[in-house]
Amino acid sequence: MTRRWWLLLVILAGLAMPAAARQAPAQPGAEPSAALRAGAEHVLALLRGQAEPAQIFTAGFLADVPEPQVRAITRQFDAQYGAVRRIAGIDAQSPTMGAVHVETERATLHLDIVVEPGPPHRITGLLLTGVDLSGDSAEAILADLRALPGEVSFAAARLGEGTPAMVAAHEPGRALAIGSAYKLWILAELSRQVKAGERRWSDVVAIDQRSLPGGTLYHWPRGAPVTLHTLASLMISISDNSATDLLLHVLGRESVERMMTTIGVSAAARNRPLLATLEMSAIKTAPAPALEAWRRADEAGRRALLATAYGGLEPGRVDIGRFSGNPLNLDVEWFASAADLVATMDWLRRHGDETALAILAINAGVPSAQRAGFAYVGYKGGSEPGVLNLTWLVRNRAGQWRAITGSWNNPSAPVDEQRFAALMARAAQLAR
C-alpha cells in the first residue's frame, strides 16, 4: 500500500553506489585529487561512448550493474539529454569520493562517484543524483503533467503571511487519492496537542495493535513502550503503518478529522470517518457484498460498520497480495486536492512546532545533491497501484517558503513512478 521509494532522480539511472558513500554529500570548494579527476574523465569517456565499461569500472561494480545495463543507461542519457560537452565541476568529499557535474546539450547531470585510490582509478561507485534541465520552465512541466494518462492535481505555491499564492498549478482543486500523504494530518494534530499542553513528544505508549507488514513496529513485541516522537518519526519518514494506526488511536479519530477542517481541507467530508491504514486495507479487499455495503453507507453508517464489521481487526484478515499489480478500488482511499496539501504544509509551517518540522525533514525525499539548494526540505508522499503523491515543504536559501505537491491517479493501470518522480523533481528544482 505504501512504499519507502525515495529514489526520485536516482531511479532514472540505476547505477550503483556503496551505502557508506551515499551518507555524506560532497563539499564544494575542496580541491579534487588526481584520482577524482581521473574518475571524472572516465565518466566523460563513458557518456561519450569512448570507453568500454570494463576499462573504467571495477569487477565488483560490473557484478552489480552488468555491462549491457551500463551501455543501455548511457544510450538513455544521450537520447534524453543530448551530447556531452564538458565536465562542469568536481566537488570533493575525500580523495576518492565526490560529485561530478557533467554539462550536456540539454542539461547538467550531477553524479556521485567513488574511485580506486591507485591508478588507473577505476570507478567503484557511480550514482546519478540530479539533473538540471537547460531552459526548463513551469509551462513545460505543466504540459508534461497534462499529458499523463488518468487524473493529475498539481500545485507549486509561494507561502507567506497570507493565503498561499499559486505559482504554477494544474487542477489544484481536484480531490484525488493520496495514499499515505494523509498521515500529514495526523502529524498536524499531534503537534497541535503538544503545543496545547495536552501531550508531550516524550509521552510513552504501549504497542497494542499492528497494521500491515512494512515499516518497523510490525515486528516489535506487543506491549513494547514507545514515545509519541518515535511513532511520528516512523510514520512520516518510512510511512510505518503500525505507528500510524497507533497514533490515530491515541490522538482520537475525531480529533484528526477536526484538524482537517481546521486546516481547510476541502475534501474533509470525503475522508470521514478517517480510516486507519488497516481499516482501509480491509475494506478495499473485502468481499463484494461488504464492499458495496461500505459504498452505500453514509458517514453514520460507515462509523457503525467500523465498530462492528471492522472492529478488532488483525492484519491476517487482509490479503496484502491484492495490493500488487493493477489498481484496486481507488474509491476506498484518502483524498485531497493539491490545494488541500499546500494548505496542510502551510499549516504545519505556521502552527507546527520545531519538532514536527524536524520530523518532516528526516526523509527529505530527494538526494543530497538536490537538497543543496535549500535551507529546509520536508516531505511526505503516498502510493499504491494507480495512486502516487509527492508533497514537499521547502525553504530556499533566500528564506522563501514554497510548497510543491502532485497527485496522479489512474484506475486503469499502475502509474509510472519514474516518470512522475522526474516531473516533480523538476518542479522542486524551480523552487530553488
N, C-alpha and C positions, 0 to 999 in steps of 0.2 A: 504494500500500500504506500509506503514511503521509502525513500532511499537516500542514503547519505552519499550523493554523487558529485560533490563539488569539484568537478573536473574543469568545467567551463572551457576556456580556450585550450586547456591541456588536451581535451578529448579530440581536438582536431588533429593531433599529431600521433599519439600512441607511442612515442619514443620513450625510452626507459631512463630512469634516474634513481640511483640508490636512495633509500629513505633518509639516511643521515644527511645526504647532500641537499635534501629538499627543505631542511628545517630552518635555514637562515638565508635571507635574501642577500644579494650582492651589495657591496658598499661602494657607491660611486665615488671616484676620486683616487682610489688606490691604484698604484701603478701595476699593470698586468705583467706577470712574469713571462719569460720566454716560452715556458710550457703552455701558458694560456694563449699567447699569441699564435703559437703553432696550432693549438686546438681550434682557434678561430679560423685559421687558414684552411684547416681540414673541413670545417663546416662550409666555408665558401666553396671549396672544390667540390664537395658533395652536392650542394644545391645547384651548382653549375653543370653537374654531370661530368666533371673532370677527374673523378676519383672513384674507385670501386669501394664498396663498404668494407671489404676485408682489409683494405690498405689503411683505413683510418679508425676503425673500431676494434676493440679488443674481442677476443673469442667469447668472453663472458657476456658482453653486450649482445653480440650476434646470436648467442644461445637464447636470449630473451626476445630479441627482435631480429628475426632471420633476414638475410639479405633481400629476398624478394619483397618483404614488407617495407624495408628501408627505401628501396627503389620506388615502390608504389607511393610512399609518402612524399618523396622528393618530386615525383611527377605531379602529385596533387598540388604541392606548393607552387610549382612552376605554372600550372594551369590557373590557379586561383589568384596568385599574387604577381605573376609576371617574372621576367628575367631578373636575376640577381645583379645588383650593381656594385655594392661595396660593403665592407664592414663599417658600420656607422659608429661603433664604440664597443669597448670591453670594460665591464665593471668587475673588479677582482674581489672575491671573498677570501681567497687564500691563493698561494702559488699554483694550486692545481684545480681551483674551483671558482666559478664566477658566472657572469651573464654576458652573452654575446648578442649584439644588436646588428641585424643584417638588413640593409636597405634594398628593396626590390622596386620594380616599376610601379607597383600599386600599393605598397605597404612597407612598414618596418616590422620585422619579426624579432621577437625577444626570446632568446633560448638560454636556459641554464645549462652549464656544461661542466663536466669533470673529466680531467685528463690524467694520464700516467705521468709521474714526475720525471721519468727518464725518456730520452729520445727513442722513437720518433714521436712521443707524446700522443699516443693513440687515445681515442675518446672512450671513457668507461661509462659515462652517463650523459644523456642529452635529452632535454625536455623543453618543448615549446610552451612558454608561459604567457604569451600575449601577442597580439597583432594590432598595430595601429594602421588603419587603412588611410591612404592618402585621399584627401578631399571627401572624407565621409561626412554625412550630414544627417540631421534628424529626418529630413524628407526622404532620403534614401532608405533609412531604417524603416520608416513607416510604410514605404512602398513594399519592402520585403515582408513586413508583418502582414500587410493586407493580402499578400499572395499565398499565405499559408492556408491549407485546407482546414475546414472547421470554423471555429469561432475564436476570436482573439480580443482581449481587453488589455490595453497598454497605456501607461502614463509615466511621464517624467515631469516632476513638479519641483518648483522652487519653493522652499519653506522659509517663512519669516515670521513676522509678528501677527499677520492676519491669516486669511484663508489661503491654503496652498494655491500657487499660481501655476497652471498647466503650461509647461514649456513645449511639450510635444505629447500628442495623445491619439489613440485610435480606439473608438468605442469605450471611453473611460467609464461610462455609466452602466455598461453591460455586466450583469452579475453572472459569473461563471464558477464552475467547481475549482477549488483552490488547494485541495489536499491538505497537507499538514501546515500550510501557512496560517490556518485558523488558530494555531497554537499561540500566535501573537496576541490574541485576545485574552488568553489565559495568563500570559506574562503581564499584560497590562493590568489585569485585575489583581494579580499578586502584588505588583508594585504599588497599586493604589492602597491595598490593605496594609502594606508595610508602612507607607507614608502616613496613613491614618492612625497608626499605632495599634491596629488590630492584630497584626502579626509581626514577626521578625524574620529576617532571612535565615537566621540561625535556628529557628524553631525546628524541632525534630519530630518526625512522624514515623510510624512503623509501616513497612511494606506489607499491606494486607490484601493486595489484589494485583493481578497481572493482565496485560493486554496481549497482543500478538507478539510472536518472536521478533527479534530485531532489537537493536539498542543494547543496553547493559542490564537494566533492572530485571528483565525477564528471567535472568539466570541467578539472581540473588535470592537467598532464602527468605521465606515469609517471616515477618517479624523483625527483619533487619532494620535498624534505625537509620534514618537518612534526613538531612536537612532540606528545608524548602529551597535553599540556594542550589543544592545539588540536583534536586528534581528539576528546577527551572533550567539549569545549565544543560542537563542531559536532554530535556525536552526541546530546547532551541538548537543546540549545537549538533546533535546527532539524531534529532527527531525521535527520541525514545518514547514509544507508545505507552509503556507501562508507567513511566514517570509522568506522562501527560494525564493519563486517566486518574492516577493517584492525586495529582494536583487539582484536577477538576473536582474530584470528590471532596478534598479538603477545603477548597475555596467555596464550593457550592455552585451547582449548575446555574441557578437563578442569578447569582452574583455575576457570573461571567456573561450571562445574557444581558443583564443591565449594563455591563461595560460596553457591549456592542452599541447599545443605544446612546450611552454617554459619548462614545467616540463619534457617533453619527453614521454608523454603517447602514446604508440604505437597504441592504439585503438582510437586516437583522431578523425580521419576521420569518423569512425563509429558513433561518437557522434555528428556530425554536420548535421543539426543545433542542438545545445544543447537545449533540451526540458526543459521547466518549468514543475513542477510536475502536474499542472492542464492540460497542453497540453498533456503530456504523458498519463495521465489517460483518457482524452477524445479520443485520437487516439486509445488506447488499447481497449476501449469499443465501438468504432464506429461501425456502421452497416458494413456488409461485403464489399459493394462496396467502401465505403470511406476508409476502412482499406486497401483494395487491391490497391487503388489509392496511398495511402501513401507508401506502399511497393514497388510499381513500380517506384515511382518518384526518381530522382537523388537529389543531395543536393540542387540545384537551385529550382527544382520543389517542394521540401519539404518546402523550405523557402517561396515560393509563397503560398502553402497551409496554412502555419501558419498565413500568413497575410490575407487570405480570409476565407477559410472554418473554421479555428480555431481562427479567430480574435474575440476579445470581449467576450471570454469565461466566463461563470459563472459556479460555482460549481454545480448548479442544473441540468446542462446538462449531468452530469456524473452519471451513475448508479453505485454507490460505492458498492452495494451489490455483484457485479460481482467479487470483489476482495477477497471474502471469498470463500473457497472451493478449487477447483482444479486450477492449473496454467493457466494463461490466456495470450496468445500471447506474449511469452517471447522474441520474436524478436523485440518488441517495448519496449525499456528499455534504460538504460545507461550501458555502457560496459567498462570493464577494466580487465587487467590481474593482477595477484598477483604482478608481477614485476612493472606494472604501479602504483599500490597503494603503494608499497615500495618507488618508486621514488617520489610519491606525499608527503608521510610523510617525506621523506628526504628533499624535497624542503622546506616544512614548517619548519623543524628543522633548516635548514641552512639560509633561507631567510625570513621566517615569523617572525614578531616581537613578543615581550613578551606577548602582549595582545592576539594574535592568539593562542599561545601555552597555555595560561591560559584558553581560551575558549575551546580548545580541551580537557582540563583536568576537566571541570565541571562535566561531566558524564564519569567517567573512565571506565565504562563497566565491572568492576569486584568488588566483595565485598571487604570490608575493610581489611579482613584477607589476601586477595591476593595482595592488594596494599602495604602491609607492607614491602615487599622485594624490592620495587622500590623507587627511588628518584623522579620519574616523571612517570605518566601514562596519555597519551592522547588517545582518542578513537572516532571512528565513525563506524557505521555499517549500514546495509540496509536489508530490507526483503520485500517480498510479497510471495504468494503461489508459491512454486517452486524455489524461489530465497532467498539466505541468504549470507550475507557478514559480516565479523567481521574484523576490522582493528585497530591495536594499534601502537602507537609510545611510547616507554618506555626508561627510563634511569635507569640502576641498581645502587646499592649503590656504586659500583666501578667507576661510572661515564661513563660507556659504553652505547652507544645508540643502540637500536635494533628496527626493525620494524617487526611486525608479522601480516600477513593478510591471510585470506582464503575466497574463494567464492565457493558456492555449488549451482549448478543449476540442476533441474530435471523437464523437461517439461511434464512429465507423471504423476507426483504425488507431493503433498506438501512434502517438505523436513522435516526431523526430527530435529527440532531446538535443542532439548535437547541433542541429540547425537552429533551434530556438535559443540554445545557450549562446551560440555565436552572435546572434542578433542582439540579445540582451547585453552581452559583454560590450558590443559596440555602443549601445546606448549608455552604459555605465562610463565608458571612456569619454564620451562627450561631456559628461557631468564634471569632469576634472577641470 
